[in-house]
Amino acid sequence: MKKYMDTIWGAAILILCALMFYATSQIRTFAAMHGLDSRFFPHIVAGVLAVLGTILLIRGLTNVKNYVPDSGETKKEHKGLSVGGRCVFETFVAIFIYVTIIDPLGFLLSTVVYLIAQMIILYPEKLTKKKLILFVVISIVASAAIYYIFRNVFYLMLPAGIFG
């Protein structure tokens, strides 16, 4: 099964990108805005992920012939919440949920929730209360900074959601 992991994950990434592109196409825009609107960046992200997924799929298909089984000696023990393929799957689930909730909850709240979840998924060790507080602070500051830049520098409307 390990032999086909790159192929499987490449195909899964492409399917998720198609779903992500569709979901971000549902974001409301104003009729007066053309080009750079609130859909632009999510579409760019979906496009970049699709390119990377295609590369992974092609690499997986070409490397199936040259696969050498791992002896198991190089495996490392991880203490975190997610490891390997599970981490990738959880990341895609988090992205899909983020894209789904961004319109009703708004950019600020949904981005804070997404960033906290993503940091927990990617954190390689046991989560402590101190680290969780740090993740919350980083998420709030990063979301507010991104919101400010997009609204006041790029003049892009972001979903307001319940703060509308």
KEDRENSE-767798 format. One record per residue: z, y, x of N, C-alpha, C, O, CB in turn; residue in one letter. Coordinates in steps of 0.05 Angstrom, whole numbers, plus 32768, in hexadecimal, padded with zeros to 4 digits. Glycine has a CB too. Example, Ala and Ser with C-alpha at 12.3 -4.5 7.8 and 13.67 -1.06 7.14 Angstrom:
BEGIN
809C7F8E8108809C7FA680F6809C7FBE810880A97FBE811D80B57FA780E2A 808E7FD38101808F7FEB8111809D8001810280A18017810C80727FF4811AS 
//
This chain:
BEGIN
80007FE880118000800080008000801980117FF3802D800B801880007FEDM 800E80188028800F802F803A7FF3803680447FED804D804A8021802A8052K 7FE2802280457FC78026804F7FB8803A803E7FA6804980487FB9800B804FK 7FBE803C80247FB0804C80117FBF806680097FB680747FF77FA9803D7FF9Y 7FD5806C80167FE68082800E7FD7809D800F7FDA80AD7FFC7FFF8083801FM 7FC980A380247FBA80BC80267FA580BE80107FA280D480047FAD80BF8042D 7F9880A8800A7F8480A87FF57F9180AD7FDA7F8780BD7FCA7F74808E7FF5T 7FA7809F7FD57FB580A27FBB7FC080BF7FB87FBC80CB7FA37FCC808E7FB9I 7FCD80C97FCD7FD880E47FCB7FC280F97FCA7FC5810E7FBC7FEA80EA7FE3W 7FAC80F57FD77F9681087FD57F8B81097FB97F86811F7FAF7F7F81007FE8G 7F8780F27FAC7F7E80F17F917F9380FE7F7E7F8B810D7F6B7F7880D47F88A 7FAC80F87F827FC281047F727FC281227F747FC681307F617FDD80F87F79A 7FBF812C7F8C7FBE81497F917FA781567F827FAA816B7F757FBC81507FAFI 7F9081497F837F7981547F747F7D81547F567F7581677F497F6081447F7BL 7F89813F7F4B7F8F813F7F2F7FA381547F287FA081637F147F9A81237F27I 7FB881577F387FCC816C7F337FC081887F357FC7819A7F267FE381697F46L 7FAE818C7F487FA081A67F4B7F9081AC7F327F8F81C37F2A7F8F81A67F64C 7F8281987F277F73819D7F0F7F8681A57EF87F7F81B87EE97F6381847F07A 7F9C81987EF67FB0819F7EE17FBB81BB7EE67FBF81CA7ED47FC6818A7EE0L 7FC181C07F007FCC81DA7F077FB881F17F017FBF82067EF77FD481DB7F25M 7F9F81EC7F077F8A82007F027F8782057EE47F85821C7EDC7F6F81F77F0EF 7F8881F07ED47F8781F27EB77F9F82027EAD7F9C82147E9D7F8581D77EAAY 7FB781FA7EB67FCF82077EAD7FD082257EB47FD882367EA47FE881FA7EB8A 7FC6822C7ECC7FC682487ED47FB082587EC67FB282707EC47FC2824B7EF3T 7F9C824A7EBC7F8882577EAC7F9282617E917F8782727E847F7082457EA8S 7FA982567E897FB5825D7E707FC782767E727FD082807E5E7FC682467E65Q 7FCB82807E8A7FDA82997E8E7FCB82B07E827FB382B47E877FE0829E7EADI 7FD982C07E717FCC82D67E647FC682ED7E787FD582F27E8A7FDE82E17E4DR 7FAF82F97E737FA783107E837F9F83277E707F9A83227E597F9083097E97T 7F9E833E7E7B7F9683567E6B7F7883587E6D7F6B83537E817FA4836F7E75F 7F6B83617E577F4E83647E557F4483787E6A7F2E83767E747F46836C7E39A 7F55838C7E707F4C83A17E827F4C83987EA07F4083A47EB17F5F83B97E80A 7F5A83827EA57F5C83787EC17F4683647EC77F4283517EB87F77836B7EC6M 7F3783697EDC7F2283577EE67F2783507F037F3183627F127F0683637EE1H 7F2183387F0B7F2583317F277F4183287F2D7F4983127F277F1D83487F39G 7F51833A7F397F6C83337F417F7F83377F2A7F89834D7F257F7583457F59L 7F8483217F1C7F9783227F067FAD830E7F0C7FAF83037F227F8A831D7EEBD 7FBE83087EF87FD582F67EFC7FCC82D97F007FDD82C97F087FE782F87EE4S 7FB382D27EFB7FAA82B77F007F9F82B47F1C7F9C829D7F267F9382B17EECR 7F9982CA7F2A7F8C82C87F447F9A82B77F587F8F82A47F637F8882E47F4FF 7FB482BE7F5E7FC282AF7F737FC782927F6C7FC382817F7D7FDD82BD7F78F 7FCF828B7F537FD2826F7F4C7FB7825F7F4F7FB782487F577FDC826C7F30P 7FA1826C7F497F87825F7F4C7F81825B7F6A7F7682467F717F71826F7F3FH 7F88826E7F7A7F84826B7F977F9582547FA27F8B82437FB17F8B82857FA6I 7FAE82527F997FBF823D7FA27FB482227F997FB3820F7FA87FDC82407F96V 7FAB82207F807F9F82077F767F8682007F867F8281E87F8C7F9982097F58A 7F7682147F8C7F5E820F7F9C7F6482057FB87F5781F27FC27F4D82287F9EG 7F7782127FC57F7F82097FE07F8A81ED7FE07F8481DD7FF17F94821D7FEDV 7F9C81E77FCC7FA681CC7FCA7F9081B87FC47F9281A17FCE7FBB81CB7FB3L 7F7C81BF7FB57F6681AD7FAF7F5681A77FC97F4F81907FCD7F5381B97F9AA 7F5281BC7FD97F4481B77FF37F5581A480047F4A819280107F3F81D28001V 7F6F81A980067F80819880167F81817C800B7F818168801A7F9C81A48018L 7F8281797FF17F82815F7FE47F6881507FEA7F6881387FEE7F8681627FC6G 7F52815E7FEA7F3881527FF07F378149800D7F2E813380137F2181667FEBT 7F428159801F7F438151803B7F548138803F7F4D8126804D7F4E8168804DI 7F6B813780317F7D812080327F6F810780277F7280F280327F9781268023L 7F61810B80117F5380F480047F3E80E980177F3C80D1801B7F4780FD7FEAL 7F2E80FB80237F1880F380357F2480E5804E7F1A80D180577F07810B803DI 7F3980F180597F4680E580707F5280CA80697F5080B780797F5D80F8807AR 7F5D80C780527F6880AE80497F52809880477F568081804F7F7680B0802FG 7F3C80A0803B7F26808D80387F1A808580537F13806D80567F1080998027L 7F19809780667F0D809080807F21808180927F19807180A37F0480A9808ET 7F3B8085808D7F4F8078809E7F58805D80947F67804F80A17F67808980A1N 7F4F8055807C7F56803A80717F4D802480847F5C801180887F4A80368055V 7F36802780907F2B801280A27F3C801080BC7F3E7FFA80C67F0E801980A9K 7F46802680C57F54802680DF7F73802580DC7F81802B80EF7F4D803F80EEN 7F7D801D80C57F99801D80C07FA8800880D17FA07FF080D27F9F801880A3Y 7FBE801180DE7FCE7FFF80EE7FEA800080E17FF6801580E07FCF8006810CV 7FF57FE980D8800F7FE980CB80257FF380DE80247FEE80F680167FCD80C2P 8038800280D3804E800D80E380637FF780E780697FE780D5805B802680D4D 806E7FF6810080817FE18106809C7FE780FA80AE7FD580FA80847FDE8124S 80A17FFF80F080BA800680E480CE801380F780E3801C80EE80C77FEE80D8G 80C78014811180DA801F812580DA803D812480EE8049812E80D280158140E 80C5804A811A80C48067811B80D08074810280D0808D810180A78070811DT 80DA806580EF80E5807180D78100807E80DD8110807480ED80E9805B80C1K 8104809580D0811D80A480D4812C80A380B9812080A380A4811880C180DDK 814680A480BB815780A580A4815A80C2809B816280D380AB8172809880AAE 815480C88082815880E28077816F80E28063817280CF8054813D80EC8069H 817F80F78063819580F980518190810A803981A1810C802781AD81038060K 8179811880388173812B8023816B811E8009816B81058006815C813D802CG 8165812F7FF6815E81267FDB814481177FDB814181037FCD815D813E7FC8L 813081227FE9811581177FE8810B810E80038111811A80178102812B7FDCS 80FB80F9800380EF80EF801C80D280E8801680CC80DB800280FF80D78027V 80C180F0802980A580E78029809680EC800F80958103800580A480CA802EG 808A80D78004807980D97FEC808980E37FD4807E80F17FC3806D80BE7FE6G 80A280DC7FD380B380E57FBC80B581047FBD80B581117FA980CF80D87FBDR 80B8810F7FD580B9812B7FD980A081397FCF80A1814E7FC280BF81327FF6C 8089812E7FD6806F81397FCD806D81387FAF8065814C7FA38058812A7FDBV 807481217FA38073811F7F86808581337F79807D81407F65807B81027F7EF 809E81367F8280B181497F7680A781657F7980AB81767F6880CC81467F83E 809A816B7F90808E81867F948079818C7F7F807881A17F74808381897FB0T 806781787F7A8052817D7F67805D817F7F4A8053818F7F3A803E81667F68F 8072816F7F44807F81727F2A808B818E7F278088819B7F138095815C7F26V 809881977F3C80A481B27F3C808F81C87F38809381DB7F2980B481B77F56A 807881C57F46806281D87F43805781D87F27805281ED7F1B804C81D27F58I 805381C07F1C804981BE7F01805C81CB7EED805481D97EDA804381A17EFAF 807681C57EF0808A81D17EDE808A81EF7EE1808C81FE7ECD80A681C67EE3I 808881F97EFA808882167EFF807082237EF1807382387EE48086821B7F1DY 805982177EF4804182237EE7804482227EC8803A82347EBA802782147EF0V 8051820E7EBE8055820B7EA1806982207E968065822A7E81805E81EF7E9BT 807E82267EA5809382377E9B808F82557EA3809E82667E9980AE822E7EA5I 807C825B7EB4807982767EBE8073828A7EA7807C82A17EA7806482787ED3I 806282817E94805B82937E7E807282997E6B807882B07E65804382887E6FD 807F82847E618095828A7E4E80AE82967E5B80BB82A77E4F809D82707E40P 80B5828E7E7480CD82987E8180C882B17E9180DA82C17E9680D982837E92L 80B082B57E9A80A982CB7EAB80A982C47EC880B482AF7ED080BC82E27EA6G 809D82D57ED8809A82D07EF580B582CF7F0380BA82BC7F12808982E57F01F 80C682E27EFE80DF82E47F0E80F082CB7F0A80F882BE7F1D80EE82FD7F06L 80F782C57EF1810982AF7EEB80FD82947EF3810B82837EFF811082AE7ECDL 80E4828F7EEC80D882757EF380D482727F1180D6825C7F1B80BC82737EE5S 80CE82887F2080CC82867F3D80E682807F4A80E882707F5D80BF82A07F48T 80FB828D7F41811682877F4C811D826A7F488126825C7F5A812C82997F3EV 8119825F7F2F811F82437F2A810D82317F3B8117821D7F46811A823D7F0CV 80F482377F3D80E282267F4D80EA82267F6A80EB82117F7780C582307F4AY 80EF823E7F7680F6823F7F928110822F7F98811282217FAC80F9825C7F9BL 812482327F87813D82227F8A813782047F8A814081F57F9B8152822A7F74I 812781FC7F76812081DF7F74811181D67F8C811681C07F96811081DA7F5AA 80FE81E67F9580EE81DE7FAC80FE81DC7FC680FA81CA7FD680D781F27FB0Q 811181EF7FC9812281EE7FE1813481D57FE0813981C97FF5813382077FE4M 813E81CE7FC9814E81B67FC6813E819D7FCD8147818B7FDA815B81B47FAAI 8125819C7FC2811481857FC8810E81827FE5810E816C7FF080F981897FB8I 810981997FF381018197800F81188197802381148191803A80F081AF8015L 8130819C801A8147819D802C814D818080368152816F8025816081A9801FY 814D817B8050814E8160805A816B8154805B816D813C80618143815F8075P 817F81638056819A8159805881A9815A803D819E8164802A81AA8168806EE 81C18151803D81D28152802581D6816F801E81DD8180802F81ED8143802AK 81D28176800581D581917FFB81F281997FF88202818A7FEB81C681957FE0L 81F981B08004821481BA8001821481D27FEF81FF81DE7FEA822181C1801DT 822C81DA7FE6822E81F27FD58225820B7FE48219821C7FD8824B81F57FCBK 822B820C7FFD82238223800E82058225801081FA823B800D82308221802AK 81F8820F801481DA820F801581CE82167FFA81BA82247FF981D081F3801FK 81DA820C7FE481D082127FCA81D282307FC481BF823C7FB981DF82027FB4L 81E8823D7FCC81EB825A7FC881D682687FD981CA827C7FD0820782637FD0I 81D1825F7FF181BD826B800281A182687FF68191827B7FF681BD825E801EL 819B82517FEA8181824D7FDD817E82607FC58168826B7FC1817F82307FD3F 819382647FB6819282767F9F818D82937FA8817C82A07F9C81AD82747F8FV 819B829B7FBD819882B77FC7817B82BA7FD1816E82CE7FCB81AC82BD7FDDV 817282A87FE1815682A97FEC814282AA7FD5812F82BA7FD6815182917FFFI 8146829A7FC1813382997FAB813282B37F9B811D82BC7F94813B82827F98S 814982BE7F97814B82D87F88813E82EE7F98812D82FD7F8D816882DF7F81I 814482F07FB1813983057FC2811B83027FC5810C83157FC3814783057FDEV 811282EA7FCB80F582E57FCE80E682EA7FB580D182F77FB680F082C87FD7A 80F082E27F9E80E382E67F8580E183047F7E80CC830E7F7580F182D87F6ES 80F783127F8380F7832F7F7E80E3833E7F9080D583507F878113833B7F81A 80E283367FA980D083427FBC80B3833D7FB580A2834F7FB680D683387FD9A 80AD83247FAE8092831D7FA6808A832C7F8D807383367F8B808F82FE7FA2I 809C832D7F7A8097833C7F61809183597F66807D83647F5C80AF83397F4DY 80A183657F77809D83827F7E808283867F8B807483997F8480B4838B7F90Y 807C83757F9F806283787FAD804A83757F9A803783857F9B806183647FC4I 804B83617F8A8035835C7F78803283727F63801C837A7F5C803883417F6AF 8048837C7F59804783917F44804183AD7F50803183BC7F44806183927F35R 804D83B47F67804C83CF7F71803883D37F88803183EA7F8E806683D87F79N 803083BE7F95801D83C17FAB800183B77FA27FED83C57FA6802683B17FC4V 8000839F7F967FE783947F8D7FE0839C7F707FC983987F687FE783767F8FF 7FF383A87F627FF083B07F467FE683997F347FD5839D7F237FDB83C77F45Y 7FF383827F387FEC836B7F28800283677F13801A836A7F197FE983527F39L 7FFA83617EFB800D835A7EE68016833D7EE88005832B7EEA800183607EC9M 803083397EE9803A831E7EEA804783187ECF8051832A7EC2804F831A7F02L 804882FE7EC7805482F87EAE807183027EAB808282FC7EBD805482D97EA9P 807783117E968091831C7E9380A483087E8580BC83097E8A809083367E82A 809982F77E7480A982E37E6780BF82EF7E5580BA83017E4680B682D17E7BG 80D782E37E5780ED82EC7E4580F783087E4D810683147E3D810382D87E46I 80EF83127E6480F8832D7E6C80E483427E6180E8835A7E6580FB832F7E8AF 80CE83387E5580B883487E4C80BE83637E4180AC83717E3980A9833A7E38G 
//
